[in-house]
Amino acid sequence: MRAHRINSVIGGEPIAMKVLIVKTSSMGDVLHTLPALTDAVMHYPDIQFDWVVEENFVEIPHWHHAVKRVIPVAIRRWRKNWLARSVRQQRAVFRAQLQQQEYDAVIDAQGLLKSAFLITRLANGVSHCYDWKSAREPIASLFYDCRYSVNKQLHAVERIRQLFADSLHYSKPTIVGDYGIAAYFSPPALAKENDPYIIFFHATTRDEKHWPESHWRQLITAVAAKGLTVKLPWGTNLEHQRALRLAAGFKHVEVLPKLSLDKLAQQIVAAKAVVSVDTGLSHLTAALSKPNIALYGPTDPGLIGGYGETQQAIVSADGNMATIKPDEIYQRLVLIIENK
């Protein structure tokens, strides 16, 4: 019945279709889902989305105008003490929230056994995901009502756009995907012409993905000649200590306070440019269409790197971040700034 309702809008009057998105983590994966929503709105202007997302990323779905309700989930935290009474109570609350609404479609863009079993199968609606050959965990495909073949060699953004197109019965647009969040962030008052700045995202999850601190400080020294302030964000105590070390002795470097994603996004919008390592915040920069030079060593940006016309990936030839030289990054940064 629900599947028929989706089909019935083809060539007919638009309906207020209600769709549940299951895309819980990570930050980059959540951001990669946004262009698919924009595609869907082009075909069904009255479509409404609810979104199940990990509690650390609840701000992101709110940025897209088509998202009506965000349902936080805490699988990462719950699994540390799954049978504890407090966790069982929180899971019950989550399930009740999940089942408040009947959906025309439930699209699991995660494609994992945990999302299929712990979330999607509990929701009220016809479930859609990748098929056995396309899902990240093939066995997860067994839990869905509708399954689709989507090329694994597509960029992650394009894979999700195709999944939504197949699930909701329209042709995926051929144009570059639009994250659809620019309107959420009003024109910033942060960047004054007499105080231009750039942001360096220096922190990431794995040691081998870090750029040497000596390289960051060489780049910081070089940009002083351009009259630019360098802003250094951080999220953990270790990252804060690294930011303080990078800033030591420089008058043109500002270590930011700990910021929410909303506040950090405002900082990105107002910046001249960004330099980043392989981190979720590089994807946030891409989503905000801010020029970014992203540095990659042991990871391949090909299918999961920054998506957008303003994104540059610098990949170490030997997988060692130290072989990416500060002078090369500085020259690229100058070209971005002078073309502003």
C-alpha positions in Angstrom: 0.0 0.0 0.0 2.7 2.5 0.9 4.8 1.6 -2.1 1.8 2.1 -4.3 1.3 5.5 -2.8 4.8 6.6 -3.8 4.2 5.3 -7.3 0.9 7.1 -7.6 2.5 10.5 -7.5 4.4 9.9 -10.8 2.7 12.2 -13.3 0.0 13.1 -10.8 -0.6 15.6 -8.0 2.2 15.9 -5.4 1.5 14.6 -2.0 3.0 15.3 1.4 5.1 12.2 1.4 6.7 11.3 4.7 10.1 9.6 4.6 12.3 8.3 7.4 16.1 8.5 6.8 18.4 6.1 8.7 21.9 7.5 8.5 23.4 7.7 12.0 27.1 8.3 11.6 29.8 9.4 11.0 29.9 13.1 10.5 31.1 12.8 6.9 28.5 10.1 6.1 25.7 12.2 7.6 26.8 15.3 5.5 27.1 13.1 2.4 23.3 12.3 2.7 22.2 16.0 2.4 22.3 16.3 -1.4 19.9 13.4 -1.8 17.3 15.3 0.2 17.7 18.3 -2.1 17.2 16.0 -5.1 14.0 14.6 -3.6 12.6 18.0 -2.9 13.1 18.9 -6.6 10.7 16.0 -7.6 8.4 16.2 -4.6 8.2 19.7 -3.3 6.0 18.8 -0.3 8.1 15.8 0.8 9.0 15.7 4.5 11.8 13.9 6.2 12.4 12.6 9.6 16.0 11.5 10.4 17.5 9.0 12.8 21.0 10.1 13.7 23.6 9.5 16.4 23.2 12.0 19.2 26.6 13.7 18.5 25.4 14.8 15.1 21.8 15.9 15.8 22.5 19.5 14.6 23.3 18.5 11.0 19.9 17.3 9.8 18.2 20.4 11.2 20.2 22.5 8.7 18.2 21.2 5.7 14.7 22.7 5.3 13.1 19.5 4.3 13.8 17.8 7.6 10.8 18.0 10.0 12.0 15.9 12.9 15.3 14.5 14.1 15.3 11.4 16.2 18.5 10.9 18.2 20.0 7.5 18.7 22.9 6.5 20.9 24.0 3.1 19.7 27.7 4.0 20.1 27.1 4.9 23.8 24.5 2.2 24.6 26.6 -0.7 23.3 29.2 -0.1 26.1 26.5 -1.1 28.7 23.7 -2.6 26.6 21.8 -4.3 29.4 22.0 -1.6 32.0 18.6 -0.4 33.2 19.2 3.2 32.2 20.2 2.1 28.7 17.2 -0.2 28.3 14.9 2.7 29.3 16.6 5.0 26.8 16.2 2.4 24.1 12.5 2.1 24.9 12.1 5.9 24.6 13.9 5.8 21.2 11.6 3.0 20.0 8.5 4.9 21.0 9.7 8.0 19.2 10.6 6.0 16.1 7.1 4.4 15.9 5.1 7.6 16.4 4.8 8.1 12.6 3.7 5.9 9.7 6.1 6.5 6.8 5.7 6.1 3.0 9.3 5.0 2.9 12.1 4.2 5.3 15.4 4.7 3.6 18.4 3.1 5.3 21.4 4.8 3.8 23.7 3.2 6.4 23.5 -0.3 4.9 24.8 -2.0 8.1 23.5 -4.9 10.1 23.2 -2.7 13.2 21.1 -0.1 11.4 18.9 -2.7 9.7 18.2 -4.8 12.9 18.2 -2.1 15.6 16.5 0.7 13.7 15.0 0.2 10.3 13.1 -3.0 11.0 11.4 -1.3 14.0 10.1 1.7 11.9 6.6 1.8 10.4 7.0 1.8 6.7 8.3 0.0 3.6 12.1 -0.2 4.0 14.6 0.5 1.3 18.4 0.0 1.1 21.2 -1.4 -1.1 21.1 -5.0 -2.3 23.5 -7.8 -1.4 26.2 -6.7 -3.8 25.9 -3.0 -3.0 25.5 -2.8 0.8 28.5 -2.2 3.0 27.5 -5.3 5.0 25.7 -7.6 2.5 23.8 -9.6 5.1 22.0 -6.4 6.2 20.2 -6.4 2.8 18.1 -9.4 4.0 16.2 -7.2 6.4 14.8 -4.7 3.8 11.6 -4.8 1.8 13.1 -3.2 -1.3 16.7 -3.5 -2.4 18.7 -1.7 -5.1 21.9 -2.2 -7.0 24.1 0.9 -6.7 27.6 1.0 -8.1 30.2 0.8 -5.3 32.6 2.8 -7.5 30.5 5.9 -7.2 31.4 8.7 -4.7 29.5 8.2 -1.5 27.3 11.3 -2.2 26.4 9.9 -5.6 25.6 6.4 -4.1 23.2 7.9 -1.6 21.6 10.2 -4.3 21.0 7.1 -6.4 19.6 5.1 -3.5 17.1 7.9 -2.9 16.2 8.2 -6.5 15.5 4.4 -6.8 13.6 4.3 -3.5 11.4 7.3 -4.4 11.0 6.6 -8.1 12.7 9.5 -9.9 15.8 9.9 -12.1 18.9 11.1 -10.3 19.9 14.6 -11.5 23.0 14.7 -13.5 24.2 18.0 -12.0 26.5 18.2 -9.0 24.6 17.6 -5.8 23.5 20.5 -3.6 23.8 20.0 0.1 20.9 22.5 0.6 22.1 24.1 3.8 23.4 27.4 2.6 20.2 29.2 3.5 20.4 28.0 7.1 23.4 30.1 7.7 22.7 33.8 7.4 25.4 36.1 5.9 28.0 36.1 8.6 29.2 39.2 10.4 32.3 37.4 11.5 34.6 38.1 8.6 35.5 41.8 8.4 37.6 43.0 5.5 40.2 44.3 7.9 40.4 41.0 9.8 40.4 38.1 7.2 41.1 34.7 8.5 41.7 31.1 7.5 40.9 27.9 9.5 43.3 25.0 10.0 41.6 21.7 10.9 44.6 20.0 12.4 43.0 17.2 14.4 41.9 13.8 13.2 41.2 10.3 14.7 44.3 8.3 13.7 47.9 9.2 14.4 49.0 8.4 10.9 46.5 10.9 9.4 48.1 13.8 11.3 50.2 16.3 9.5 53.4 17.0 11.5 53.2 19.9 13.9 56.4 21.3 12.5 54.7 21.4 9.0 51.7 23.3 10.5 54.0 25.8 12.1 55.9 26.4 8.9 52.6 27.0 7.1 51.5 29.3 9.9 54.7 31.3 9.6 54.3 31.6 5.8 50.7 33.0 5.9 51.7 35.8 8.2 53.0 37.7 5.1 49.4 37.7 3.7 48.0 39.5 6.8 45.8 36.6 7.6 44.7 35.4 11.0 44.8 31.6 11.5 42.0 30.1 13.6 42.5 26.7 15.3 39.4 24.8 16.4 39.6 21.7 18.7 37.2 19.2 20.2 39.1 17.2 22.9 41.7 18.0 25.5 44.4 16.4 23.3 43.4 18.5 20.4 43.3 21.6 22.6 46.9 21.0 23.7 48.0 20.5 20.1 46.3 23.8 19.1 48.1 25.6 21.9 51.4 24.2 20.7 50.8 25.2 17.2 49.8 28.7 18.2 52.8 29.3 20.6 54.8 32.4 19.7 52.5 33.6 16.9 50.5 36.8 17.3 48.3 36.0 14.2 47.0 32.7 15.5 43.8 32.3 17.6 42.9 29.1 19.4 39.1 29.1 19.3 37.0 28.1 22.3 35.2 24.7 22.1 32.3 25.2 19.7 29.1 23.4 18.8 28.8 22.3 15.2 26.4 25.2 14.5 29.0 27.8 15.8 31.8 26.1 14.0 29.9 26.1 10.7 29.4 29.9 11.1 33.2 30.2 11.5 33.7 28.2 8.3 31.2 30.3 6.3 33.1 33.5 7.3 36.6 32.2 6.6 38.6 32.9 3.4 39.7 29.3 3.1 40.4 26.1 5.1 43.3 23.6 5.3 42.4 20.3 6.8 43.5 16.8 7.4 41.2 13.8 6.8 38.4 14.6 9.3 34.7 15.0 9.4 35.1 18.8 9.5 36.6 18.7 6.1 33.3 17.4 4.8 31.5 20.1 6.7 33.7 22.6 4.9 32.7 21.0 1.6 29.0 21.1 2.5 29.3 24.9 3.1 31.1 25.4 -0.3 34.2 26.8 1.3 37.5 26.3 -0.5 39.4 23.6 1.3 42.9 22.0 0.8 42.5 18.6 2.3 45.7 16.5 3.1 45.6 12.7 2.8 48.3 10.2 3.6 47.3 6.6 4.3 43.6 7.2 3.2 42.3 7.4 -0.3 39.9 10.4 -0.9 38.6 8.9 -4.2 35.2 7.7 -3.1 34.8 9.4 0.3 36.7 12.7 0.0 35.4 16.2 -0.1 32.5 16.5 -2.5 32.2 19.9 -4.3 33.9 22.1 -6.8 35.9 24.1 -4.2 37.6 21.1 -2.7 41.2 20.1 -3.4 42.7 16.8 -2.2 46.5 16.6 -1.7 47.5 13.0 -1.5 50.9 11.8 -0.3 52.6 9.7 -2.9 54.0 7.2 -0.3 51.2 7.3 2.2 53.3 9.4 4.7 51.8 12.7 5.7 55.2 14.2 6.4 56.1 14.1 2.6 53.4 16.7 1.9 55.4 19.9 2.0 54.2 23.2 3.6 55.4 25.2 0.7 53.1 23.4 -1.7 50.1 24.0 0.5 51.1 27.6 0.9 51.3 28.2 -2.8 47.8 26.6 -3.3 46.4 28.7 -0.4 47.7 31.9 -2.0 46.0 31.1 -5.2 42.7 30.6 -3.4 43.0 33.8 -1.4 44.1 36.0 -4.3 41.3 34.7 -6.5 38.7 35.7 -3.9 
